[in-house]
Amino acid sequence: MKRRSSISVLFAALLVLPILSMSAEGQELIEPIGNGSINWSTAVIQAKGIGAPPEKYWGKPQARPMALRAAQLDAMRNLLETTKGVQIDAKTTVVNFMVDSDVISAKVQGMVKGARIVKQEYLSDGTVEITMQMSMNGGFAQLVLPQDIKQIEPIKPIAPTAPRAQAPAPPQDQPSVALPKEEKAVYTGLVVDARGINVRPAMAPKILDENGQEVYGSAFVSREFAVQQGMSGYARDLTAAQSNTRVTNSPLTVKGLRIEGSGRSDVIISNADASRLRSASEHLSFLKRCRVMIVVD
């Protein structure tokens, strides 16, 4: 009976494993573009390519390397087209930068050529399928992020002032009354629940209040952090976003009311939530470090 029970438990565990794997994958935000995709949760652009050798080389030693080269060229073409569709901010995509600047166009193409091959398969019909990936962080982000994202210098501490003279003690017959101390919430990051308002991810999103005043955007972040990890992370699940290491252990969660702009990447939150963020202790510090998560459908 014990053996039968153990087999039943093992069988049940095997059934659960694929479900857990699917649910974890489903939390990632993947945007398909052309023959590729952008994984906004991992900041990775990916595309596949398929290649076949010329018919006259079938069955010959040159067939496989020629198919491999053709697949790699196809993957790079698809990766470049996908990269052009990356949304930078509410008004700009990568293709806009490439059209306006031959230098940026050449550098983007060079990065695509340097993308890494993460998978290659040799199929039974002699064709080869290659998967290539390129990170949106690092050099790519340095190239395309808006130039108004500047390096923010560390805030210098204010020198201590001379101690003030103590007020005279109250008379013995008038007991002192302890005044309540004003306490401000201390948050370690920001989570914006933007589900249901048709947000499109972008590399440089903005959070605005109902009056159109910027609560989070280029002026709030240090370029060092924006280049290294992106201005915000994206997720599909609210709980996963709130527990993400990016916002650490005590994030402020606010609700997105609607989107702003044709690019659909800027989110408006209530004036009350904007006030909570502005008054939160150390909020400029975690915004500078891009500790922001946006949850979308």
Contacts in CASP RR format, 6 or more apart in sequence:
PFRMAT RR
TARGET T0000
AUTHOR 0000-0000-0000
METHOD contacts of the structure
MODEL  1
MKRRSSISVLFAALLVLPILSMSAEGQELIEPIGNGSINWSTAVIQAKGI
GAPPEKYWGKPQARPMALRAAQLDAMRNLLETTKGVQIDAKTTVVNFMVD
SDVISAKVQGMVKGARIVKQEYLSDGTVEITMQMSMNGGFAQLVLPQDIK
QIEPIKPIAPTAPRAQAPAPPQDQPSVALPKEEKAVYTGLVVDARGINVR
PAMAPKILDENGQEVYGSAFVSREFAVQQGMSGYARDLTAAQSNTRVTNS
PLTVKGLRIEGSGRSDVIISNADASRLRSASEHLSFLKRCRVMIVVD
26 236 0 8 1.000
27 41 0 8 1.000
27 235 0 8 1.000
27 236 0 8 1.000
27 237 0 8 1.000
27 240 0 8 1.000
28 39 0 8 1.000
28 40 0 8 1.000
28 41 0 8 1.000
28 42 0 8 1.000
28 235 0 8 1.000
28 236 0 8 1.000
29 39 0 8 1.000
29 40 0 8 1.000
29 41 0 8 1.000
29 201 0 8 1.000
29 234 0 8 1.000
29 235 0 8 1.000
29 236 0 8 1.000
29 296 0 8 1.000
30 37 0 8 1.000
30 38 0 8 1.000
30 39 0 8 1.000
30 40 0 8 1.000
30 41 0 8 1.000
31 37 0 8 1.000
31 38 0 8 1.000
31 40 0 8 1.000
31 200 0 8 1.000
31 201 0 8 1.000
33 81 0 8 1.000
33 82 0 8 1.000
33 85 0 8 1.000
34 78 0 8 1.000
34 81 0 8 1.000
34 82 0 8 1.000
35 47 0 8 1.000
35 48 0 8 1.000
35 49 0 8 1.000
35 78 0 8 1.000
35 81 0 8 1.000
35 82 0 8 1.000
36 45 0 8 1.000
36 46 0 8 1.000
36 47 0 8 1.000
36 48 0 8 1.000
36 78 0 8 1.000
36 79 0 8 1.000
36 81 0 8 1.000
36 82 0 8 1.000
37 45 0 8 1.000
37 46 0 8 1.000
37 47 0 8 1.000
37 82 0 8 1.000
38 44 0 8 1.000
38 45 0 8 1.000
38 46 0 8 1.000
38 82 0 8 1.000
38 86 0 8 1.000
38 136 0 8 1.000
38 201 0 8 1.000
39 45 0 8 1.000
39 46 0 8 1.000
40 201 0 8 1.000
40 233 0 8 1.000
40 234 0 8 1.000
41 233 0 8 1.000
41 234 0 8 1.000
41 235 0 8 1.000
43 135 0 8 1.000
43 136 0 8 1.000
43 137 0 8 1.000
43 229 0 8 1.000
43 230 0 8 1.000
43 233 0 8 1.000
44 133 0 8 1.000
44 134 0 8 1.000
44 135 0 8 1.000
44 136 0 8 1.000
45 79 0 8 1.000
45 82 0 8 1.000
45 83 0 8 1.000
45 86 0 8 1.000
45 133 0 8 1.000
45 134 0 8 1.000
45 135 0 8 1.000
45 136 0 8 1.000
46 79 0 8 1.000
46 82 0 8 1.000
46 118 0 8 1.000
46 131 0 8 1.000
46 132 0 8 1.000
46 133 0 8 1.000
46 134 0 8 1.000
47 75 0 8 1.000
47 78 0 8 1.000
47 79 0 8 1.000
47 81 0 8 1.000
47 82 0 8 1.000
47 131 0 8 1.000
47 132 0 8 1.000
48 75 0 8 1.000
48 78 0 8 1.000
48 129 0 8 1.000
48 130 0 8 1.000
48 131 0 8 1.000
48 132 0 8 1.000
49 71 0 8 1.000
49 72 0 8 1.000
49 74 0 8 1.000
49 75 0 8 1.000
49 78 0 8 1.000
49 129 0 8 1.000
49 130 0 8 1.000
49 131 0 8 1.000
49 132 0 8 1.000
50 71 0 8 1.000
50 74 0 8 1.000
50 127 0 8 1.000
50 128 0 8 1.000
50 129 0 8 1.000
50 130 0 8 1.000
51 67 0 8 1.000
51 68 0 8 1.000
51 70 0 8 1.000
51 71 0 8 1.000
51 74 0 8 1.000
51 127 0 8 1.000
51 128 0 8 1.000
51 129 0 8 1.000
52 67 0 8 1.000
52 70 0 8 1.000
52 125 0 8 1.000
52 126 0 8 1.000
52 127 0 8 1.000
52 128 0 8 1.000
53 62 0 8 1.000
53 63 0 8 1.000
53 64 0 8 1.000
53 66 0 8 1.000
53 67 0 8 1.000
53 70 0 8 1.000
53 126 0 8 1.000
54 66 0 8 1.000
57 63 0 8 1.000
57 66 0 8 1.000
58 126 0 8 1.000
63 126 0 8 1.000
64 122 0 8 1.000
64 126 0 8 1.000
64 128 0 8 1.000
67 122 0 8 1.000
67 126 0 8 1.000
67 127 0 8 1.000
67 128 0 8 1.000
68 120 0 8 1.000
68 128 0 8 1.000
68 130 0 8 1.000
70 128 0 8 1.000
71 120 0 8 1.000
71 127 0 8 1.000
71 128 0 8 1.000
71 129 0 8 1.000
71 130 0 8 1.000
72 117 0 8 1.000
72 130 0 8 1.000
72 132 0 8 1.000
74 130 0 8 1.000
75 117 0 8 1.000
75 130 0 8 1.000
75 131 0 8 1.000
75 132 0 8 1.000
76 112 0 8 1.000
76 113 0 8 1.000
76 115 0 8 1.000
76 132 0 8 1.000
79 112 0 8 1.000
79 115 0 8 1.000
79 132 0 8 1.000
79 134 0 8 1.000
80 108 0 8 1.000
80 109 0 8 1.000
80 112 0 8 1.000
83 94 0 8 1.000
83 108 0 8 1.000
83 112 0 8 1.000
83 134 0 8 1.000
84 93 0 8 1.000
84 94 0 8 1.000
84 95 0 8 1.000
84 98 0 8 1.000
85 93 0 8 1.000
85 94 0 8 1.000
85 95 0 8 1.000
86 93 0 8 1.000
86 94 0 8 1.000
86 136 0 8 1.000
86 144 0 8 1.000
86 203 0 8 1.000
87 93 0 8 1.000
87 200 0 8 1.000
87 201 0 8 1.000
87 202 0 8 1.000
87 203 0 8 1.000
87 263 0 8 1.000
87 265 0 8 1.000
88 94 0 8 1.000
88 96 0 8 1.000
88 97 0 8 1.000
88 144 0 8 1.000
88 145 0 8 1.000
88 146 0 8 1.000
88 202 0 8 1.000
88 203 0 8 1.000
88 204 0 8 1.000
89 146 0 8 1.000
89 202 0 8 1.000
89 203 0 8 1.000
89 204 0 8 1.000
89 205 0 8 1.000
89 206 0 8 1.000
89 265 0 8 1.000
89 266 0 8 1.000
90 202 0 8 1.000
90 205 0 8 1.000
90 206 0 8 1.000
90 260 0 8 1.000
90 261 0 8 1.000
90 262 0 8 1.000
90 263 0 8 1.000
90 264 0 8 1.000
90 265 0 8 1.000
90 266 0 8 1.000
91 261 0 8 1.000
91 262 0 8 1.000
91 263 0 8 1.000
94 108 0 8 1.000
94 144 0 8 1.000
97 104 0 8 1.000
97 105 0 8 1.000
97 108 0 8 1.000
97 144 0 8 1.000
98 104 0 8 1.000
98 105 0 8 1.000
98 108 0 8 1.000
99 105 0 8 1.000
104 143 0 8 1.000
104 144 0 8 1.000
107 143 0 8 1.000
108 140 0 8 1.000
108 143 0 8 1.000
108 144 0 8 1.000
111 134 0 8 1.000
111 139 0 8 1.000
111 140 0 8 1.000
111 143 0 8 1.000
112 134 0 8 1.000
114 134 0 8 1.000
115 132 0 8 1.000
115 133 0 8 1.000
115 134 0 8 1.000
116 132 0 8 1.000
116 133 0 8 1.000
116 134 0 8 1.000
117 130 0 8 1.000
117 131 0 8 1.000
117 132 0 8 1.000
118 131 0 8 1.000
118 132 0 8 1.000
118 133 0 8 1.000
119 129 0 8 1.000
119 130 0 8 1.000
119 131 0 8 1.000
120 128 0 8 1.000
120 129 0 8 1.000
120 130 0 8 1.000
120 131 0 8 1.000
121 128 0 8 1.000
121 129 0 8 1.000
121 130 0 8 1.000
122 128 0 8 1.000
123 129 0 8 1.000
134 140 0 8 1.000
136 203 0 8 1.000
136 230 0 8 1.000
137 227 0 8 1.000
137 228 0 8 1.000
137 229 0 8 1.000
137 230 0 8 1.000
138 227 0 8 1.000
138 228 0 8 1.000
139 227 0 8 1.000
141 203 0 8 1.000
141 226 0 8 1.000
141 227 0 8 1.000
141 230 0 8 1.000
142 227 0 8 1.000
144 203 0 8 1.000
145 203 0 8 1.000
145 204 0 8 1.000
145 223 0 8 1.000
145 226 0 8 1.000
145 227 0 8 1.000
145 231 0 8 1.000
146 204 0 8 1.000
146 218 0 8 1.000
148 218 0 8 1.000
148 219 0 8 1.000
149 204 0 8 1.000
149 218 0 8 1.000
149 221 0 8 1.000
149 223 0 8 1.000
149 226 0 8 1.000
149 231 0 8 1.000
150 222 0 8 1.000
150 223 0 8 1.000
151 222 0 8 1.000
151 223 0 8 1.000
151 224 0 8 1.000
152 221 0 8 1.000
152 222 0 8 1.000
152 223 0 8 1.000
152 288 0 8 1.000
170 176 0 8 1.000
184 279 0 8 1.000
184 280 0 8 1.000
184 281 0 8 1.000
185 252 0 8 1.000
185 276 0 8 1.000
185 280 0 8 1.000
185 281 0 8 1.000
186 250 0 8 1.000
186 280 0 8 1.000
186 281 0 8 1.000
186 282 0 8 1.000
187 250 0 8 1.000
187 251 0 8 1.000
187 252 0 8 1.000
187 280 0 8 1.000
187 281 0 8 1.000
187 282 0 8 1.000
187 283 0 8 1.000
187 286 0 8 1.000
188 247 0 8 1.000
188 248 0 8 1.000
188 249 0 8 1.000
188 250 0 8 1.000
188 251 0 8 1.000
188 286 0 8 1.000
188 291 0 8 1.000
189 246 0 8 1.000
189 247 0 8 1.000
189 248 0 8 1.000
189 250 0 8 1.000
189 251 0 8 1.000
189 252 0 8 1.000
189 286 0 8 1.000
189 287 0 8 1.000
189 291 0 8 1.000
189 292 0 8 1.000
189 293 0 8 1.000
190 207 0 8 1.000
190 216 0 8 1.000
190 247 0 8 1.000
190 251 0 8 1.000
190 252 0 8 1.000
190 254 0 8 1.000
190 277 0 8 1.000
190 286 0 8 1.000
190 287 0 8 1.000
190 291 0 8 1.000
190 292 0 8 1.000
190 293 0 8 1.000
191 238 0 8 1.000
191 241 0 8 1.000
191 242 0 8 1.000
191 247 0 8 1.000
191 251 0 8 1.000
191 252 0 8 1.000
191 253 0 8 1.000
191 254 0 8 1.000
191 292 0 8 1.000
191 293 0 8 1.000
191 294 0 8 1.000
191 295 0 8 1.000
192 207 0 8 1.000
192 253 0 8 1.000
192 254 0 8 1.000
192 255 0 8 1.000
192 256 0 8 1.000
192 267 0 8 1.000
192 269 0 8 1.000
192 292 0 8 1.000
192 293 0 8 1.000
192 294 0 8 1.000
192 295 0 8 1.000
193 238 0 8 1.000
193 253 0 8 1.000
193 254 0 8 1.000
193 255 0 8 1.000
193 256 0 8 1.000
193 295 0 8 1.000
194 256 0 8 1.000
194 259 0 8 1.000
194 267 0 8 1.000
194 294 0 8 1.000
194 295 0 8 1.000
194 296 0 8 1.000
195 238 0 8 1.000
195 295 0 8 1.000
195 296 0 8 1.000
195 297 0 8 1.000
196 297 0 8 1.000
197 256 0 8 1.000
197 257 0 8 1.000
197 258 0 8 1.000
197 259 0 8 1.000
197 267 0 8 1.000
198 259 0 8 1.000
198 264 0 8 1.000
198 297 0 8 1.000
199 259 0 8 1.000
199 264 0 8 1.000
199 265 0 8 1.000
199 267 0 8 1.000
199 294 0 8 1.000
199 296 0 8 1.000
199 297 0 8 1.000
200 263 0 8 1.000
200 264 0 8 1.000
200 265 0 8 1.000
201 234 0 8 1.000
201 265 0 8 1.000
201 294 0 8 1.000
201 296 0 8 1.000
202 263 0 8 1.000
202 265 0 8 1.000
203 230 0 8 1.000
203 231 0 8 1.000
204 217 0 8 1.000
204 218 0 8 1.000
204 226 0 8 1.000
204 231 0 8 1.000
205 217 0 8 1.000
205 231 0 8 1.000
205 232 0 8 1.000
205 265 0 8 1.000
205 266 0 8 1.000
205 267 0 8 1.000
205 294 0 8 1.000
206 214 0 8 1.000
206 216 0 8 1.000
206 217 0 8 1.000
206 218 0 8 1.000
206 260 0 8 1.000
206 265 0 8 1.000
206 266 0 8 1.000
206 267 0 8 1.000
207 214 0 8 1.000
207 215 0 8 1.000
207 216 0 8 1.000
207 217 0 8 1.000
207 266 0 8 1.000
207 267 0 8 1.000
207 268 0 8 1.000
207 269 0 8 1.000
207 292 0 8 1.000
208 214 0 8 1.000
208 215 0 8 1.000
208 260 0 8 1.000
208 266 0 8 1.000
208 267 0 8 1.000
208 268 0 8 1.000
208 269 0 8 1.000
209 215 0 8 1.000
209 268 0 8 1.000
209 269 0 8 1.000
209 270 0 8 1.000
209 271 0 8 1.000
209 274 0 8 1.000
210 257 0 8 1.000
210 268 0 8 1.000
210 269 0 8 1.000
210 270 0 8 1.000
210 271 0 8 1.000
210 274 0 8 1.000
211 271 0 8 1.000
212 260 0 8 1.000
212 268 0 8 1.000
213 274 0 8 1.000
214 220 0 8 1.000
215 269 0 8 1.000
215 274 0 8 1.000
215 277 0 8 1.000
215 278 0 8 1.000
216 277 0 8 1.000
216 287 0 8 1.000
216 292 0 8 1.000
217 231 0 8 1.000
218 231 0 8 1.000
220 284 0 8 1.000
220 287 0 8 1.000
220 288 0 8 1.000
221 231 0 8 1.000
221 287 0 8 1.000
221 288 0 8 1.000
221 289 0 8 1.000
221 290 0 8 1.000
222 288 0 8 1.000
222 289 0 8 1.000
222 290 0 8 1.000
225 288 0 8 1.000
225 289 0 8 1.000
225 290 0 8 1.000
226 290 0 8 1.000
229 246 0 8 1.000
229 290 0 8 1.000
230 290 0 8 1.000
231 290 0 8 1.000
231 292 0 8 1.000
232 290 0 8 1.000
232 292 0 8 1.000
232 293 0 8 1.000
232 294 0 8 1.000
233 244 0 8 1.000
233 246 0 8 1.000
233 292 0 8 1.000
233 293 0 8 1.000
233 294 0 8 1.000
234 293 0 8 1.000
234 294 0 8 1.000
234 295 0 8 1.000
234 296 0 8 1.000
235 241 0 8 1.000
235 244 0 8 1.000
235 293 0 8 1.000
235 294 0 8 1.000
235 295 0 8 1.000
235 296 0 8 1.000
236 295 0 8 1.000
236 296 0 8 1.000
236 297 0 8 1.000
237 295 0 8 1.000
238 253 0 8 1.000
238 295 0 8 1.000
241 247 0 8 1.000
241 293 0 8 1.000
241 294 0 8 1.000
241 295 0 8 1.000
242 251 0 8 1.000
242 253 0 8 1.000
242 293 0 8 1.000
244 293 0 8 1.000
246 290 0 8 1.000
246 291 0 8 1.000
246 292 0 8 1.000
246 293 0 8 1.000
247 286 0 8 1.000
247 291 0 8 1.000
247 292 0 8 1.000
247 293 0 8 1.000
248 291 0 8 1.000
251 291 0 8 1.000
251 293 0 8 1.000
252 276 0 8 1.000
252 277 0 8 1.000
252 280 0 8 1.000
254 269 0 8 1.000
254 270 0 8 1.000
254 273 0 8 1.000
254 276 0 8 1.000
254 277 0 8 1.000
255 269 0 8 1.000
255 270 0 8 1.000
255 273 0 8 1.000
256 267 0 8 1.000
256 268 0 8 1.000
256 269 0 8 1.000
257 267 0 8 1.000
257 268 0 8 1.000
257 269 0 8 1.000
257 270 0 8 1.000
258 267 0 8 1.000
258 268 0 8 1.000
259 265 0 8 1.000
259 266 0 8 1.000
259 267 0 8 1.000
259 268 0 8 1.000
260 266 0 8 1.000
260 267 0 8 1.000
260 268 0 8 1.000
267 294 0 8 1.000
277 283 0 8 1.000
END
